[in-house]
Amino acid sequence: MREAIALHNHRYYVLDAPTIPDAEYDTLFRELERLEAEYPALVAPDSPTQRIGGAPLSEFAKVRHRTPMLSLNNAFEDEDIVAFDRRVREQSDIADVEYAGEPKFDGVAVSLTYRDGVFVQGATRGDGETGEDVTLNLRTIRAVPLRLPARPPPRLDVRGEVLMLKRDFDTLNAEQARKGEKTFVNPRNAAAGGLRQLDPKITASRRLTFFAYGAEGLEGRDAPKTHSALMDYLAGQRVPVCAERDVVRGVEGLLAYYRRIGARRDTLPYDIDGVVYKVNDLRRQERLGFVARAPRFAVAHKFPAQEMTTELLGIDVQVGRTGAVTPVARLKPVFVGGVTVTNATLHNEDEVRRKDVRIGDTVIVRRAGDVIPEVVSVVPDRRPKDARAFVMPAACPVCGSRIVRASGEAVARCSGGLFCPAQRKQAILHFASRRALDIDGLGDKLVDQLVDRGLVKTAADLYRLDEPTLAGLERMAELSADNLVGAIERSKRTTLARFIYALGIPNVGEATAKDLARFFGGLDRLIEAREETLKFVPDVGPEVAKSIAEFFAEAHNRQVIKSLQAAGVRWSEEPPHGGGRGHQAGAGKHATLAEFLASRGIKGVGEKAAELVASRFGTLDALMAADEERVSEVPGVSRDAARAIVRFFAKPQTRKMVEQLRAVGMTWDRKTAAPRPLIDAVQRAKASAVSGKVFVLTGTLPRLTREEAKERIEAAGGKVTGTVSTKTDYVVAGAEPGSKLAKAQDLGIPVLDEAALLALLERTAAAYRCRSTS
């Protein structure tokens, strides 16, 4: 009876060709349930009655794939496919290659493991090396066979895609709407969310399906020799495979298949975003091998994103979790890419200007990657006379803080990081993170509850939480509430560097926070520091200095700091010393008067004039007290340069800067040479290929976590930022890198993988060891 029901499941869910009515199937199923209840010893794990079982999980376990689940390189133009075919022919030394073609499903990649024909484990792709154990959820998908019927190998790993058919997606959204619950954007989102439910019963309600696109474990004389034969073998094992697959020859066959599937795209029962070509011969696949993290024998030929025209009604700005302010187009509703689109991203202010997008324009809208709607371009011929240009607001629409944009950066940001409600959750998570105030147990879900319930508006509110309040939150047991209160209390004692880092000042990482703490010694001196003063902190350039000054200029941010102090948060302060990372006491705090003058950008004052002036006056106080006549008496110094020097020191901001620098121990005289620690630091910087360089991390690296990579770069004197710009020196890219990689390539910025990064760090370490020895 189990075998009969499994066969009917296959005919209904895979072949879409049932041979018995639903009522008869239900009768068979109830009879099997009765028999198993009467003879419990005969219940088998692959029984159709066992598809939904077990209590909800608290989290998914990790599964390491026996062989990595690699991604495919993408191709968008016919020329890319011609080049792909040429490379395969050259590397295979044959004139005419046979390829297997199949649709590229828009779903979630998974691996199914069968032992002696029984399904025992299923995992998501994850980062390609390690995925999440979703076995219980995959068992609920009736298209997935729980037992393979025809003498399978001892172990078989089936690779494929979990997705939701269009009809089931429409049914699901109709049910969601009827219940007044949130509807889903597209079938892929619904499938991904359904597969990662901790309760398998919810997964079962989503009516997901599965299609295989590969397998491993078939060996010996009878093993399939081609990919198409492998798919036929899986179909014989009742594993769902795509009916639209085909075998073609040469580049002409590939492009014909692409056009054929593209013409049927809208009529297919599932969403696809392209087609996949694979060399059909499995032995030839093995010989071709892999490059980076993608196979040489396969490529994904993506369809063009679907586009429509509509009217742009207005441009609003949205403030993201990190404070990024993004222009968003409000559109006259248009159906594109399978959904009705009313808003589309304009990315940033520069993009609005570059595309010359104006309110009232007719625009072309595309669902980039079939997911994110974006305004591609304007239709100039349809521009109305009253079309209006977009102006980025000066104040955040959420909190009223100033919107600032660093030079060389594309993204504008709200400066009210500690106060802005749009950034609230991210700011609190950062404040509580391990390298900041280290509040153990304060994770994403708990912060979501605290903010959504209005219990926490700023980081200072964390210190008003008590055990009864926390115990009343979802999934917060009394013991863990007690632990969290203790962790919050312990976080009241910290270091100045950690506290500065916890504030989440843009462009201020851990290393810079330590430099600031060493330089200023106390928070009050840092808060009052002018932008020009901040530039004297080693490794703090103009942009970082501007970010720091703008952050503390916001009254909202200063008020949150006062509230934290009132709540009892304290940090260890000490007399200011040390110029920066790796410097000893006093390093970076002494300079010659000539060095100070030459570095201030005073018109007409270069190194030579600075040396002459310093030799005449000797001390900074004497020079600041001099008038134009006295300075112009210095041989070799022009009247214009003398006037510029006097005007520079007459400025209130200059005098304030000098006062602040003196407060942290900065001194100047005629002949003081740079102290030995500073000289050593300069030598280390010259010996280092990393020191002073700006890195951006994107994607998932094979071995290092992002925090580990960041720590190693900063330990070598580099800086890690989150945005790719013209000031970026390297982009380190892992799996699924996203838009940062594309931007780096557009700007011509060197891109490193993990191995190249580690090699660069090792060269830096070797150079430092050599310098230290000498």
Secondary structure, 3 states (H helix, E strand, C coil): CHHHHHHHHHHHHHCCCCCCCHHHHHHHHHHHHHHHHHCHHHCCCCCHHHCCCCCCCCCCCEEECCCCCCCCCEECCHHHHHHHHHHHHHHHCCCCCEEEEEEEECCEEEEEEEECCEEEEEEECCCCCEEEECHHHHHCCCCCCCECCCCCCCEEEEEEEEECCHHHHHHHHHHHHHCCCCCCCCHHHHHHHHHCCCCHHHHHHCCCEEEEEEEECCCCCCCCCEHHHHHHHHHHCCCCECCCCEEEEHHHHHHHHHHHHHHHHHHCCCCEEEEEEEECEHHHHHHHCEECCEECCEEEEECCCCEEEEEEEEEEEEECCCCEEEEEEEEEEEEECCEEEEEEECCCHHHHHHHCCEECCEEEEEEECCCEEEEEEECHHHCCCCCEECCCCCECCCCCCEEECCCCCCCEEECCCCCCHHHHHHHHHHHHCCCCCCCCCCCHHHHHHHHHCCCCCCHHHHHHCCHHHHHCCCCCCHHHHHHHHHHHHHCCEEEHHHHHHHCCCCCCCHHHHHHHHHHHCCHHHHHHCCHHHHCCCCCCCHHHHHHHHHHHHCHHHHHHHHHHHHCCCEEECCCCCCCCCCCCCCCCCEEEHHHHHHCCCCCCCCHHHHHHHHHHHCCHHHHHHCCHHHHHCCCCCCHHHHHHHHHHHHCHHHHHHHHHHHHCCCEEECCCCCCHHHHHHHHHHHHCCCCCCEEEEECECCCCCHHHHHHHHHHCCCEEECCCCCCCCEEEECECCCHHHHHHHHHCCCEECHHHHHHHHHHHHHHHHHHHHC
